[in-house]
Amino acid sequence: MENQNCDGRNRKDIHIGQEVEIVQKRDQRSGELTGGVVKRILTKSPNHSHGIKVLLETGEVGRVKKC
């Protein structure tokens, strides 16, 4: 994981090809994290209170919790 201060809420901290941990919609209650590499950044706004939504290379979609 790249940046110690990165909590996934600022789009400028997320980059394509970066390893991140996301929470998928189905895992929001449990908080289970899924690791992977960012393929696309789906959130257009510069920040999001629940985390920037990304598409991983594996096809999973979720909000970044750790980067």
C-alpha positions in Angstrom: 0.0 0.0 0.0 1.4 3.3 -1.2 0.5 6.2 1.0 0.1 5.9 4.8 -2.2 8.9 5.0 -4.5 7.6 2.2 -7.9 6.6 3.5 -9.5 6.4 0.0 -11.7 9.5 0.3 -9.7 11.8 -2.1 -9.6 11.0 -5.8 -6.2 12.6 -6.1 -4.7 9.8 -3.9 -6.0 7.0 -6.1 -4.2 6.0 -9.3 -4.7 3.4 -12.0 -2.4 0.4 -11.4 -2.3 1.1 -7.6 -2.8 -1.6 -5.1 -5.8 -0.8 -2.9 -8.3 -2.5 -0.5 -12.0 -2.0 -1.2 -15.2 -2.8 0.5 -17.8 -4.2 -2.0 -21.5 -3.3 -1.7 -22.3 -6.8 -0.4 -19.6 -6.6 2.3 -20.5 -3.1 3.7 -22.2 -4.5 6.8 -19.3 -6.9 7.6 -16.6 -4.5 6.5 -14.7 -7.3 4.7 -12.0 -5.8 2.5 -11.0 -7.1 -1.0 -7.5 -6.3 -2.3 -6.6 -5.6 -5.9 -5.2 -3.3 -8.5 -7.2 -0.3 -9.8 -8.3 -0.6 -13.4 -10.7 2.4 -13.5 -11.7 5.2 -11.2 -15.5 5.4 -11.2 -16.2 8.3 -8.9 -16.0 11.6 -10.8 -16.0 14.0 -7.8 -12.7 15.0 -6.2 -13.7 13.4 -2.9 -16.4 11.1 -1.4 -17.1 10.6 2.3 -17.5 6.8 1.9 -14.5 6.3 -0.3 -13.8 6.7 -4.0 -15.5 4.0 -6.1 -13.1 1.9 -8.3 -13.1 -1.0 -10.7 -10.4 -3.6 -9.9 -8.6 -5.5 -12.6 -10.5 -8.6 -11.4 -13.8 -6.9 -12.2 -14.9 -6.2 -8.6 -16.3 -2.8 -7.9 -16.2 -1.1 -4.5 -15.1 1.9 -2.4 -11.5 2.3 -1.5 -10.8 2.0 2.2 -7.0 1.6 2.2 -4.5 2.6 -0.4 
